[in-house]
Each structure stands twice: as C-alpha cells, then as structure tokens.
C-alpha cells in the first residue's frame, strides 16, 4: 500500500517509520524544509527509541521518502494520515488552522478514491466544521466528506 503522512512531528514521523517498516511505501510531507532536508539524510529531529534505525533502514530500502510537495506524494497514495499540530488558542480551543490547510492542500492533489484519516487531536464535531469549510472554499466536484 502507498501512504502519505502529512506532518513530520512526533506523531507523523513515528507513524511513517512504522508503516514503512511494515512494508508499505510511505511519503512523509512537511512544510518545514530544514526538517525534510535533515530527514532525507537520516537525521531524526527528536529522540524516540529505535526511530533513527527505522528511518535509516526504510530510506535505504526505498520504502520511506520525505518531501515538502503534496503533488509529489498525494496522487500516488491510497491512504493519507494527517498528523499536524492543533495547538491551543488563548481561549483553550484547538487551533485547527494547520489541519484545515493540510486537508485543503491534499484535496487539491487527490486522484481517485483516497482514504483520509485525521490522527491529530480534534474536537467533537470537527467533521461538520470541515464539511462546511470545504463547501465555503469551493469543494472539488464529486468530492465527498463523510
């Protein structure tokens, strides 16, 4: 299976490494160019037991890739895992800005049926908010959010 993991932080990078180690082809997308450059060289930005081994092994076996380009990864994927930060706002609510942006950018590059999963921390009812947001921003014809 081919997966795209959006977000190369703690959740996304570990998920990408494990899925690739299980034999899947995984491309991890992040907007941080420096982080992507380092990951392509096998340099892991934080400590997690055995993560550096997983990254290096799967880079070498060509099952794990890193990019800043959604266009390079999303069209080839059957599954997309969105693993971006949802930091708290001053009022304590989750800031979903990064999440909406990641889903919108991924949606621009979909080709055929693709399962999009949200692995970020989200509030109850987020799916309804996302549906309304997609309708306001001009959802792609034929696309559906359930």
N, CA, C and O atoms as a GROMACS GRO file, in nm:
protein
  584
    1UNK      N    1   0.084  -0.116   0.000
    1UNK     CA    2   0.000   0.000   0.000
    1UNK      C    3   0.090   0.124   0.000
    1UNK      O    4   0.201   0.121   0.052
    2UNK      N    5   0.040   0.231  -0.057
    2UNK     CA    6   0.112   0.356  -0.061
    2UNK      C    7   0.039   0.458   0.025
    2UNK      O    8  -0.081   0.480   0.009
    3UNK      N    9   0.113   0.518   0.117
    3UNK     CA   10   0.056   0.614   0.211
    3UNK      C   11   0.129   0.747   0.205
    3UNK      O   12   0.247   0.753   0.173
    4UNK      N   13   0.055   0.852   0.235
    4UNK     CA   14   0.115   0.983   0.260
    4UNK      C   15   0.087   1.016   0.405
    4UNK      O   16  -0.026   1.003   0.452
    5UNK      N   17   0.190   1.059   0.475
    5UNK     CA   18   0.174   1.107   0.612
    5UNK      C   19   0.205   1.256   0.608
    5UNK      O   20   0.315   1.297   0.570
    6UNK      N   21   0.108   1.337   0.646
    6UNK     CA   22   0.126   1.482   0.647
    6UNK      C   23   0.164   1.524   0.788
    6UNK      O   24   0.084   1.514   0.882
    7UNK      N   25   0.286   1.573   0.801
    7UNK     CA   26   0.338   1.615   0.931
    7UNK      C   27   0.452   1.524   0.974
    7UNK      O   28   0.433   1.404   0.989
    8UNK      N   29   0.569   1.582   0.995
    8UNK     CA   30   0.687   1.505   1.034
    8UNK      C   31   0.726   1.535   1.178
    8UNK      O   32   0.844   1.543   1.211
    9UNK      N   33   0.626   1.551   1.264
    9UNK     CA   34   0.650   1.570   1.406
    9UNK      C   35   0.649   1.435   1.476
    9UNK      O   36   0.668   1.331   1.412
   10UNK      N   37   0.628   1.435   1.606
   10UNK     CA   38   0.631   1.312   1.685
   10UNK      C   39   0.533   1.208   1.632
   10UNK      O   40   0.571   1.092   1.611
   11UNK      N   41   0.409   1.246   1.610
   11UNK     CA   42   0.308   1.150   1.567
   11UNK      C   43   0.329   1.108   1.422
   11UNK      O   44   0.330   0.988   1.392
   12UNK      N   45   0.347   1.204   1.334
   12UNK     CA   46   0.361   1.173   1.192
   12UNK      C   47   0.486   1.096   1.157
   12UNK      O   48   0.480   0.999   1.081
   13UNK      N   49   0.598   1.136   1.211
   13UNK     CA   50   0.724   1.070   1.177
   13UNK      C   51   0.729   0.928   1.229
   13UNK      O   52   0.774   0.838   1.158
   14UNK      N   53   0.683   0.907   1.351
   14UNK     CA   54   0.680   0.772   1.405
   14UNK      C   55   0.583   0.685   1.325
   14UNK      O   56   0.614   0.570   1.293
   15UNK      N   57   0.467   0.739   1.291
   15UNK     CA   58   0.371   0.663   1.210
   15UNK      C   59   0.430   0.627   1.074
   15UNK      O   60   0.417   0.513   1.030
   16UNK      N   61   0.495   0.722   1.009
   16UNK     CA   62   0.556   0.698   0.877
   16UNK      C   63   0.663   0.590   0.887
   16UNK      O   64   0.670   0.501   0.802
   17UNK      N   65   0.746   0.598   0.990
   17UNK     CA   66   0.854   0.500   1.007
   17UNK      C   67   0.798   0.359   1.029
   17UNK      O   68   0.848   0.263   0.971
   18UNK      N   69   0.697   0.347   1.112
   18UNK     CA   70   0.640   0.215   1.142
   18UNK      C   71   0.568   0.158   1.020
   18UNK      O   72   0.588   0.041   0.986
   19UNK      N   73   0.486   0.239   0.953
   19UNK     CA   74   0.416   0.189   0.834
   19UNK      C   75   0.515   0.146   0.725
   19UNK      O   76   0.492   0.046   0.657
   20UNK      N   77   0.622   0.220   0.709
   20UNK     CA   78   0.721   0.180   0.608
   20UNK      C   79   0.793   0.053   0.651
   20UNK      O   80   0.824  -0.032   0.567
   21UNK      N   81   0.820   0.039   0.779
   21UNK     CA   82   0.888  -0.081   0.828
   21UNK      C   83   0.799  -0.205   0.813
   21UNK      O   84   0.850  -0.317   0.808
   22UNK      N   85   0.669  -0.186   0.806
   22UNK     CA   86   0.577  -0.297   0.784
   22UNK      C   87   0.566  -0.334   0.636
   22UNK      O   88   0.490  -0.424   0.599
   23UNK      N   89   0.642  -0.264   0.550
   23UNK     CA   90   0.646  -0.298   0.409
   23UNK      C   91   0.570  -0.206   0.316
   23UNK      O   92   0.567  -0.228   0.196
   24UNK      N   93   0.510  -0.103   0.370
   24UNK     CA   94   0.437  -0.007   0.288
   24UNK      C   95   0.531   0.099   0.232
   24UNK      O   96   0.638   0.125   0.288
   25UNK      N   97   0.491   0.158   0.121
   25UNK     CA   98   0.565   0.271   0.065
   25UNK      C   99   0.502   0.397   0.125
   25UNK      O  100   0.383   0.422   0.109
   26UNK      N  101   0.584   0.476   0.194
   26UNK     CA  102   0.533   0.591   0.269
   26UNK      C  103   0.611   0.717   0.232
   26UNK      O  104   0.734   0.718   0.230
   27UNK      N  105   0.536   0.822   0.204
   27UNK     CA  106   0.597   0.953   0.182
   27UNK      C  107   0.547   1.046   0.291
   27UNK      O  108   0.427   1.062   0.310
   28UNK      N  109   0.639   1.105   0.361
   28UNK     CA  110   0.608   1.198   0.469
   28UNK      C  111   0.624   1.340   0.416
   28UNK      O  112   0.730   1.377   0.366
   29UNK      N  113   0.517   1.420   0.427
   29UNK     CA  114   0.516   1.556   0.376
   29UNK      C  115   0.516   1.653   0.494
   29UNK      O  116   0.442   1.635   0.591
   30UNK      N  117   0.599   1.755   0.485
   30UNK     CA  118   0.602   1.858   0.589
   30UNK      C  119   0.640   1.990   0.524
   30UNK      O  120   0.712   1.992   0.424
   31UNK      N  121   0.593   2.100   0.581
   31UNK     CA  122   0.624   2.231   0.525
   31UNK      C  123   0.759   2.284   0.572
   31UNK      O  124   0.809   2.383   0.518
   32UNK      N  125   0.818   2.219   0.670
   32UNK     CA  126   0.947   2.262   0.724
   32UNK      C  127   1.060   2.206   0.635
   32UNK      O  128   1.097   2.089   0.646
   33UNK      N  129   1.114   2.290   0.549
   33UNK     CA  130   1.216   2.248   0.453
   33UNK      C  131   1.342   2.195   0.520
   33UNK      O  132   1.401   2.097   0.474
   34UNK      N  133   1.384   2.258   0.630
   34UNK     CA  134   1.504   2.213   0.701
   34UNK      C  135   1.483   2.073   0.759
   34UNK      O  136   1.572   1.989   0.751
   35UNK      N  137   1.367   2.050   0.817
   35UNK     CA  138   1.338   1.918   0.874
   35UNK      C  139   1.340   1.812   0.764
   35UNK      O  140   1.397   1.704   0.783
   36UNK      N  141   1.277   1.841   0.651
   36UNK     CA  142   1.273   1.744   0.541
   36UNK      C  143   1.414   1.717   0.489
   36UNK      O  144   1.449   1.602   0.463
   37UNK      N  145   1.495   1.821   0.474
   37UNK     CA  146   1.634   1.804   0.431
   37UNK      C  147   1.709   1.711   0.526
   37UNK      O  148   1.778   1.619   0.482
   38UNK      N  149   1.695   1.734   0.655
   38UNK     CA  150   1.763   1.651   0.755
   38UNK      C  151   1.712   1.507   0.753
   38UNK      O  152   1.791   1.413   0.761
   39UNK      N  153   1.582   1.490   0.741
   39UNK     CA  154   1.525   1.354   0.738
   39UNK      C  155   1.572   1.276   0.616
   39UNK      O  156   1.595   1.156   0.625
   40UNK      N  157   1.585   1.342   0.503
   40UNK     CA  158   1.636   1.276   0.383
   40UNK      C  159   1.777   1.223   0.405
   40UNK      O  160   1.818   1.125   0.342
   41UNK      N  161   1.851   1.287   0.494
   41UNK     CA  162   1.987   1.244   0.529
   41UNK      C  163   1.988   1.143   0.645
   41UNK      O  164   2.094   1.097   0.687
   42UNK      N  165   1.869   1.110   0.695
   42UNK     CA  166   1.860   1.015   0.806
   42UNK      C  167   1.877   1.078   0.943
   42UNK      O  168   1.892   1.007   1.042
   43UNK      N  169   1.875   1.211   0.949
   43UNK     CA  170   1.890   1.280   1.077
   43UNK      C  171   1.752   1.302   1.139
   43UNK      O  172   1.669   1.375   1.083
   44UNK      N  173   1.728   1.240   1.254
   44UNK     CA  174   1.598   1.245   1.322
   44UNK      C  175   1.599   1.364   1.420
   44UNK      O  176   1.695   1.380   1.495
   45UNK      N  177   1.493   1.448   1.418
   45UNK     CA  178   1.493   1.571   1.497
   45UNK      C  179   1.463   1.556   1.646
   45UNK      O  180   1.470   1.654   1.720
   46UNK      N  181   1.430   1.437   1.692
   46UNK     CA  182   1.400   1.414   1.833
   46UNK      C  183   1.428   1.269   1.866
   46UNK      O  184   1.444   1.186   1.777
   47UNK      N  185   1.435   1.238   1.994
   47UNK     CA  186   1.465   1.102   2.035
   47UNK      C  187   1.337   1.021   2.054
   47UNK      O  188   1.244   1.064   2.122
   48UNK      N  189   1.335   0.908   1.994
   48UNK     CA  190   1.233   0.804   2.015
   48UNK      C  191   1.309   0.674   1.997
   48UNK      O  192   1.376   0.656   1.895
   49UNK      N  193   1.300   0.582   2.095
   49UNK     CA  194   1.378   0.458   2.084
   49UNK      C  195   1.361   0.390   1.948
   49UNK      O  196   1.249   0.365   1.904
   50UNK      N  197   1.471   0.361   1.883
   50UNK     CA  198   1.482   0.289   1.756
   50UNK      C  199   1.431   0.366   1.634
   50UNK      O  200   1.436   0.314   1.522
   51UNK      N  201   1.382   0.487   1.653
   51UNK     CA  202   1.328   0.562   1.539
   51UNK      C  203   1.434   0.588   1.434
   51UNK      O  204   1.409   0.574   1.314
   52UNK      N  205   1.554   0.626   1.477
   52UNK     CA  206   1.660   0.653   1.379
   52UNK      C  207   1.694   0.529   1.298
   52UNK      O  208   1.724   0.539   1.179
   53UNK      N  209   1.689   0.411   1.361
   53UNK     CA  210   1.714   0.285   1.289
   53UNK      C  211   1.604   0.260   1.185
   53UNK      O  212   1.633   0.222   1.072
   54UNK      N  213   1.479   0.281   1.225
   54UNK     CA  214   1.367   0.262   1.134
   54UNK      C  215   1.380   0.356   1.014
   54UNK      O  216   1.362   0.314   0.900
   55UNK      N  217   1.412   0.482   1.041
   55UNK     CA  218   1.424   0.581   0.934
   55UNK      C  219   1.535   0.541   0.837
   55UNK      O  220   1.512   0.535   0.716
   56UNK      N  221   1.651   0.514   0.889
   56UNK     CA  222   1.765   0.479   0.802
   56UNK      C  223   1.739   0.351   0.723
   56UNK      O  224   1.768   0.346   0.604
   57UNK      N  225   1.684   0.249   0.788
   57UNK     CA  226   1.657   0.122   0.720
   57UNK      C  227   1.558   0.140   0.606
   57UNK      O  228   1.576   0.083   0.498
   58UNK      N  229   1.453   0.218   0.629
   58UNK     CA  230   1.349   0.232   0.528
   58UNK      C  231   1.384   0.335   0.421
   58UNK      O  232   1.331   0.327   0.310
   59UNK      N  233   1.470   0.430   0.451
   59UNK     CA  234   1.525   0.516   0.346
   59UNK      C  235   1.608   0.431   0.250
   59UNK      O  236   1.596   0.441   0.128
   60UNK      N  237   1.694   0.347   0.308
   60UNK     CA  238   1.782   0.262   0.228
   60UNK      C  239   1.702   0.164   0.142
   60UNK      O  240   1.739   0.139   0.027
   61UNK      N  241   1.593   0.110   0.196
   61UNK     CA  242   1.512   0.013   0.121
   61UNK      C  243   1.414   0.080   0.024
   61UNK      O  244   1.340   0.012  -0.047
   62UNK      N  245   1.414   0.214   0.024
   62UNK     CA  246   1.328   0.293  -0.066
   62UNK      C  247   1.180   0.270  -0.040
   62UNK      O  248   1.098   0.268  -0.132
   63UNK      N  249   1.148   0.252   0.088
   63UNK     CA  250   1.007   0.246   0.130
   63UNK      C  251   0.964   0.374   0.199
   63UNK      O  252   0.845   0.394   0.222
   64UNK      N  253   1.058   0.461   0.234
   64UNK     CA  254   1.028   0.583   0.307
   64UNK      C  255   1.091   0.702   0.234
   64UNK      O  256   1.209   0.700   0.200
   65UNK      N  257   1.010   0.803   0.212
   65UNK     CA  258   1.052   0.923   0.139
   65UNK      C  259   1.006   1.046   0.215
   65UNK      O  260   0.911   1.040   0.293
   66UNK      N  261   1.072   1.156   0.194
   66UNK     CA  262   1.037   1.282   0.258
   66UNK      C  263   1.032   1.393   0.153
   66UNK      O  264   1.115   1.398   0.062
   67UNK      N  265   0.932   1.481   0.166
   67UNK     CA  266   0.915   1.590   0.070
   67UNK      C  267   0.837   1.704   0.132
   67UNK      O  268   0.771   1.688   0.235
   68UNK      N  269   0.844   1.820   0.068
   68UNK     CA  270   0.759   1.933   0.105
   68UNK      C  271   0.644   1.946   0.004
   68UNK      O  272   0.561   2.035   0.017
   69UNK      N  273   0.640   1.858  -0.095
   69UNK     CA  274   0.545   1.868  -0.205
   69UNK      C  275   0.429   1.769  -0.194
   69UNK      O  276   0.449   1.648  -0.200
   70UNK      N  277   0.309   1.822  -0.176
   70UNK     CA  278   0.190   1.738  -0.176
   70UNK      C  279   0.172   1.673  -0.314
   70UNK      O  280   0.134   1.556  -0.324
   71UNK      N  281   0.201   1.748  -0.419
   71UNK     CA  282   0.184   1.699  -0.556
   71UNK      C  283   0.271   1.577  -0.584
   71UNK      O  284   0.236   1.494  -0.668
   72UNK      N  285   0.382   1.567  -0.516
   72UNK     CA  286   0.474   1.455  -0.535
   72UNK      C  287   0.424   1.326  -0.470
   72UNK      O  288   0.461   1.217  -0.512
   73UNK      N  289   0.340   1.339  -0.370
   73UNK     CA  290   0.302   1.223  -0.290
   73UNK      C  291   0.154   1.186  -0.298
   73UNK      O  292   0.120   1.070  -0.322
   74UNK      N  293   0.067   1.283  -0.278
   74UNK     CA  294  -0.076   1.255  -0.261
   74UNK      C  295  -0.138   1.178  -0.378
   74UNK      O  296  -0.211   1.082  -0.352
   75UNK      N  297  -0.114   1.214  -0.505
   75UNK     CA  298  -0.180   1.142  -0.614
   75UNK      C  299  -0.150   0.992  -0.619
   75UNK      O  300  -0.230   0.916  -0.673
   76UNK      N  301  -0.038   0.949  -0.563
   76UNK     CA  302   0.003   0.809  -0.566
   76UNK      C  303  -0.052   0.728  -0.448
   76UNK      O  304  -0.037   0.606  -0.445
   77UNK      N  305  -0.114   0.795  -0.353
   77UNK     CA  306  -0.149   0.731  -0.226
   77UNK      C  307  -0.292   0.680  -0.220
   77UNK      O  308  -0.384   0.741  -0.275
   78UNK      N  309  -0.308   0.568  -0.153
   78UNK     CA  310  -0.440   0.515  -0.124
   78UNK      C  311  -0.492   0.566   0.011
   78UNK      O  312  -0.613   0.574   0.033
   79UNK      N  313  -0.399   0.601   0.099
   79UNK     CA  314  -0.434   0.647   0.233
   79UNK      C  315  -0.349   0.770   0.267
   79UNK      O  316  -0.231   0.776   0.236
   80UNK      N  317  -0.413   0.867   0.331
   80UNK     CA  318  -0.343   0.985   0.380
   80UNK      C  319  -0.369   0.995   0.530
   80UNK      O  320  -0.484   0.993   0.574
   81UNK      N  321  -0.262   1.006   0.607
   81UNK     CA  322  -0.273   1.029   0.751
   81UNK      C  323  -0.234   1.174   0.776
   81UNK      O  324  -0.122   1.214   0.745
   82UNK      N  325  -0.325   1.251   0.832
   82UNK     CA  326  -0.297   1.390   0.864
   82UNK      C  327  -0.256   1.396   1.010
   82UNK      O  328  -0.336   1.367   1.099
   83UNK      N  329  -0.132   1.434   1.034
   83UNK     CA  330  -0.072   1.434   1.169
   83UNK      C  331  -0.009   1.570   1.198
   83UNK      O  332   0.110   1.578   1.226
   84UNK      N  333  -0.088   1.675   1.191
   84UNK     CA  334  -0.036   1.809   1.214
   84UNK      C  335  -0.080   1.861   1.350
   84UNK      O  336  -0.174   1.810   1.410
   85UNK      N  337  -0.011   1.962   1.396
   85UNK     CA  338  -0.040   2.018   1.528
   85UNK      C  339  -0.172   2.091   1.534
   85UNK      O  340  -0.214   2.154   1.437
   86UNK      N  341  -0.237   2.082   1.648
   86UNK     CA  342  -0.359   2.158   1.677
   86UNK      C  343  -0.338   2.226   1.813
   86UNK      O  344  -0.404   2.191   1.911
   87UNK      N  345  -0.248   2.323   1.817
   87UNK     CA  346  -0.215   2.387   1.945
   87UNK      C  347  -0.335   2.464   2.002
   87UNK      O  348  -0.425   2.503   1.928
   88UNK      N  349  -0.335   2.486   2.132
   88UNK     CA  350  -0.448   2.561   2.192
   88UNK      C  351  -0.440   2.710   2.160
   88UNK      O  352  -0.332   2.769   2.156
   89UNK      N  353  -0.556   2.769   2.138
   89UNK     CA  354  -0.566   2.914   2.126
   89UNK      C  355  -0.565   2.973   2.267
   89UNK      O  356  -0.564   2.899   2.366
   90UNK      N  357  -0.565   3.104   2.276
   90UNK     CA  358  -0.568   3.170   2.407
   90UNK      C  359  -0.692   3.132   2.489
   90UNK      O  360  -0.686   3.129   2.612
   91UNK      N  361  -0.803   3.102   2.422
   91UNK     CA  362  -0.925   3.066   2.493
   91UNK      C  363  -0.934   2.916   2.524
   91UNK      O  364  -1.034   2.870   2.579
   92UNK      N  365  -0.830   2.840   2.488
   92UNK     CA  366  -0.827   2.697   2.518
   92UNK      C  367  -0.878   2.608   2.406
   92UNK      O  368  -0.855   2.487   2.409
   93UNK      N  369  -0.946   2.665   2.307
   93UNK     CA  370  -0.994   2.586   2.194
   93UNK      C  371  -0.875   2.543   2.107
   93UNK      O  372  -0.770   2.608   2.107
   94UNK      N  373  -0.893   2.434   2.035
   94UNK     CA  374  -0.788   2.388   1.944
   94UNK      C  375  -0.780   2.480   1.823
   94UNK      O  376  -0.883   2.518   1.766
   95UNK      N  377  -0.659   2.516   1.785
   95UNK     CA  378  -0.637   2.594   1.664
   95UNK      C  379  -0.626   2.495   1.548
   95UNK      O  380  -0.528   2.421   1.537
   96UNK      N  381  -0.727   2.494   1.463
   96UNK     CA  382  -0.736   2.397   1.354
   96UNK      C  383  -0.681   2.450   1.222
   96UNK      O  384  -0.701   2.389   1.118
   97UNK      N  385  -0.613   2.563   1.227
   97UNK     CA  386  -0.560   2.627   1.106
   97UNK      C  387  -0.472   2.532   1.025
   97UNK      O  388  -0.491   2.518   0.904
   98UNK      N  389  -0.377   2.467   1.090
   98UNK     CA  390  -0.286   2.377   1.020
   98UNK      C  391  -0.360   2.256   0.963
   98UNK      O  392  -0.327   2.207   0.855
   99UNK      N  393  -0.458   2.210   1.036
   99UNK     CA  394  -0.535   2.094   0.994
   99UNK      C  395  -0.618   2.124   0.869
   99UNK      O  396  -0.617   2.048   0.772
  100UNK      N  397  -0.691   2.237   0.872
  100UNK     CA  398  -0.768   2.276   0.755
  100UNK      C  399  -0.675   2.296   0.634
  100UNK      O  400  -0.707   2.253   0.524
  101UNK      N  401  -0.561   2.360   0.656
  101UNK     CA  402  -0.467   2.385   0.546
  101UNK      C  403  -0.415   2.254   0.487
  101UNK      O  404  -0.404   2.241   0.365
  102UNK      N  405  -0.381   2.158   0.573
  102UNK     CA  406  -0.329   2.030   0.524
  102UNK      C  407  -0.434   1.954   0.444
  102UNK      O  408  -0.403   1.898   0.339
  103UNK      N  409  -0.556   1.951   0.493
  103UNK     CA  410  -0.662   1.879   0.422
  103UNK      C  411  -0.692   1.947   0.289
  103UNK      O  412  -0.708   1.880   0.187
  104UNK      N  413  -0.699   2.080   0.289
  104UNK     CA  414  -0.724   2.154   0.165
  104UNK      C  415  -0.615   2.129   0.061
  104UNK      O  416  -0.644   2.106  -0.056
  105UNK      N  417  -0.489   2.134   0.105
  105UNK     CA  418  -0.378   2.113   0.011
  105UNK      C  419  -0.380   1.970  -0.043
  105UNK      O  420  -0.357   1.948  -0.162
  106UNK      N  421  -0.405   1.874   0.044
  106UNK     CA  422  -0.412   1.734   0.000
  106UNK      C  423  -0.526   1.716  -0.101
  106UNK      O  424  -0.511   1.646  -0.201
  107UNK      N  425  -0.640   1.778  -0.073
  107UNK     CA  426  -0.758   1.762  -0.160
  107UNK      C  427  -0.730   1.811  -0.302
  107UNK      O  428  -0.787   1.757  -0.397
  108UNK      N  429  -0.644   1.910  -0.317
  108UNK     CA  430  -0.610   1.962  -0.450
  108UNK      C  431  -0.540   1.858  -0.536
  108UNK      O  432  -0.540   1.869  -0.659
  109UNK      N  433  -0.480   1.758  -0.474
  109UNK     CA  434  -0.396   1.663  -0.547
  109UNK      C  435  -0.451   1.520  -0.548
  109UNK      O  436  -0.381   1.428  -0.590
  110UNK      N  437  -0.574   1.502  -0.500
  110UNK     CA  438  -0.631   1.367  -0.498
  110UNK      C  439  -0.654   1.316  -0.639
  110UNK      O  440  -0.690   1.393  -0.729
  111UNK      N  441  -0.633   1.187  -0.658
  111UNK     CA  442  -0.664   1.125  -0.787
  111UNK      C  443  -0.733   0.992  -0.758
  111UNK      O  444  -0.667   0.892  -0.729
  112UNK      N  445  -0.863   0.993  -0.765
  112UNK     CA  446  -0.938   0.873  -0.734
  112UNK      C  447  -0.969   0.861  -0.586
  112UNK      O  448  -0.940   0.952  -0.508
  113UNK      N  449  -1.027   0.749  -0.548
  113UNK     CA  450  -1.067   0.728  -0.410
  113UNK      C  451  -0.944   0.722  -0.320
  113UNK      O  452  -0.851   0.646  -0.346
  114UNK      N  453  -0.945   0.802  -0.216
  114UNK     CA  454  -0.835   0.806  -0.120
  114UNK      C  455  -0.894   0.821   0.020
  114UNK      O  456  -0.977   0.909   0.043
  115UNK      N  457  -0.853   0.736   0.109
  115UNK     CA  458  -0.897   0.745   0.248
  115UNK      C  459  -0.812   0.848   0.319
  115UNK      O  460  -0.689   0.836   0.323
  116UNK      N  461  -0.876   0.949   0.377
  116UNK     CA  462  -0.804   1.050   0.453
  116UNK      C  463  -0.840   1.030   0.600
  116UNK      O  464  -0.957   1.035   0.637
  117UNK      N  465  -0.739   1.009   0.682
  117UNK     CA  466  -0.761   0.991   0.825
  117UNK      C  467  -0.694   1.105   0.900
  117UNK      O  468  -0.588   1.154   0.860
  118UNK      N  469  -0.757   1.146   1.007
  118UNK     CA  470  -0.704   1.253   1.090
  118UNK      C  471  -0.647   1.189   1.216
  118UNK      O  472  -0.720   1.127   1.294
  119UNK      N  473  -0.517   1.204   1.234
  119UNK     CA  474  -0.451   1.150   1.352
  119UNK      C  475  -0.414   1.261   1.450
  119UNK      O  476  -0.350   1.236   1.552
  120UNK      N  477  -0.455   1.382   1.418
  120UNK     CA  478  -0.433   1.497   1.505
  120UNK      C  479  -0.542   1.502   1.612
  120UNK      O  480  -0.648   1.441   1.595
  121UNK      N  481  -0.517   1.573   1.719
  121UNK     CA  482  -0.618   1.592   1.823
  121UNK      C  483  -0.721   1.691   1.772
  121UNK      O  484  -0.689   1.805   1.739
  122UNK      N  485  -0.847   1.646   1.766
  122UNK     CA  486  -0.953   1.732   1.714
  122UNK      C  487  -1.073   1.730   1.807
  122UNK      O  488  -1.095   1.633   1.879
  123UNK      N  489  -1.150   1.839   1.806
  123UNK     CA  490  -1.270   1.843   1.890
  123UNK      C  491  -1.385   1.764   1.828
  123UNK      O  492  -1.387   1.738   1.707
  124UNK      N  493  -1.480   1.727   1.911
  124UNK     CA  494  -1.601   1.661   1.864
  124UNK      C  495  -1.669   1.754   1.764
  124UNK      O  496  -1.680   1.874   1.788
  125UNK      N  497  -1.716   1.699   1.653
  125UNK     CA  498  -1.785   1.778   1.552
  125UNK      C  499  -1.694   1.836   1.445
  125UNK      O  500  -1.740   1.910   1.359
  126UNK      N  501  -1.565   1.802   1.450
  126UNK     CA  502  -1.470   1.856   1.352
  126UNK      C  503  -1.513   1.823   1.209
  126UNK      O  504  -1.496   1.906   1.119
  127UNK      N  505  -1.566   1.706   1.188
  127UNK     CA  506  -1.604   1.665   1.052
  127UNK      C  507  -1.707   1.761   0.994
  127UNK      O  508  -1.700   1.795   0.876
  128UNK      N  509  -1.802   1.806   1.078
  128UNK     CA  510  -1.902   1.902   1.031
  128UNK      C  511  -1.836   2.035   0.996
  128UNK      O  512  -1.871   2.098   0.896
  129UNK      N  513  -1.741   2.079   1.080
  129UNK     CA  514  -1.668   2.203   1.051
  129UNK      C  515  -1.591   2.191   0.921
  129UNK      O  516  -1.590   2.284   0.840
  130UNK      N  517  -1.527   2.076   0.899
  130UNK     CA  518  -1.451   2.054   0.777
  130UNK      C  519  -1.543   2.054   0.655
  130UNK      O  520  -1.509   2.112   0.552
  131UNK      N  521  -1.657   1.990   0.667
  131UNK     CA  522  -1.754   1.986   0.556
  131UNK      C  523  -1.797   2.129   0.521
  131UNK      O  524  -1.799   2.165   0.403
  132UNK      N  525  -1.832   2.210   0.622
  132UNK     CA  526  -1.875   2.349   0.597
  132UNK      C  527  -1.760   2.429   0.535
  132UNK      O  528  -1.782   2.506   0.442
  133UNK      N  529  -1.640   2.410   0.586
  133UNK     CA  530  -1.523   2.480   0.533
  133UNK      C  531  -1.500   2.444   0.387
  133UNK      O  532  -1.473   2.532   0.305
  134UNK      N  533  -1.510   2.317   0.353
  134UNK     CA  534  -1.490   2.272   0.215
  134UNK      C  535  -1.596   2.331   0.124
  134UNK      O  536  -1.566   2.370   0.011
  135UNK      N  537  -1.720   2.339   0.171
  135UNK     CA  538  -1.827   2.396   0.088
  135UNK      C  539  -1.803   2.545   0.065
  135UNK      O  540  -1.824   2.594  -0.046
  136UNK      N  541  -1.760   2.617   0.168
  136UNK     CA  542  -1.731   2.761   0.154
  136UNK      C  543  -1.615   2.785   0.060
  136UNK      O  544  -1.616   2.883  -0.015
  137UNK      N  545  -1.516   2.697   0.064
  137UNK     CA  546  -1.395   2.722  -0.016
  137UNK      C  547  -1.405   2.664  -0.156
  137UNK      O  548  -1.309   2.671  -0.232
  138UNK      N  549  -1.518   2.606  -0.190
  138UNK     CA  550  -1.535   2.553  -0.326
  138UNK      C  551  -1.483   2.412  -0.340
  138UNK      O  552  -1.380   2.389  -0.402
  139UNK      N  553  -1.554   2.319  -0.283
  139UNK     CA  554  -1.517   2.177  -0.288
  139UNK      C  555  -1.505   2.130  -0.433
  139UNK      O  556  -1.580   2.173  -0.520
  140UNK      N  557  -1.411   2.042  -0.455
  140UNK     CA  558  -1.390   1.985  -0.586
  140UNK      C  559  -1.514   1.906  -0.628
  140UNK      O  560  -1.567   1.830  -0.547
  141UNK      N  561  -1.561   1.921  -0.752
  141UNK     CA  562  -1.678   1.846  -0.797
  141UNK      C  563  -1.657   1.696  -0.776
  141UNK      O  564  -1.552   1.641  -0.810
  142UNK      N  565  -1.759   1.630  -0.720
  142UNK     CA  566  -1.752   1.487  -0.700
  142UNK      C  567  -1.684   1.448  -0.569
  142UNK      O  568  -1.690   1.332  -0.530
  143UNK      N  569  -1.621   1.542  -0.500
  143UNK     CA  570  -1.556   1.506  -0.374
  143UNK      C  571  -1.660   1.501  -0.263
  143UNK      O  572  -1.757   1.578  -0.263
  144UNK      N  573  -1.640   1.410  -0.170
  144UNK     CA  574  -1.733   1.397  -0.059
  144UNK      C  575  -1.656   1.384   0.071
  144UNK      O  576  -1.552   1.320   0.079
  145UNK      N  577  -1.712   1.448   0.171
  145UNK     CA  578  -1.658   1.432   0.306
  145UNK      C  579  -1.767   1.368   0.387
  145UNK      O  580  -1.879   1.420   0.396
  146UNK      N  581  -1.734   1.256   0.446
  146UNK     CA  582  -1.834   1.186   0.528
  146UNK      C  583  -1.789   1.186   0.670
  146UNK      O  584  -1.858   1.132   0.757
   0.00000   0.00000   0.00000
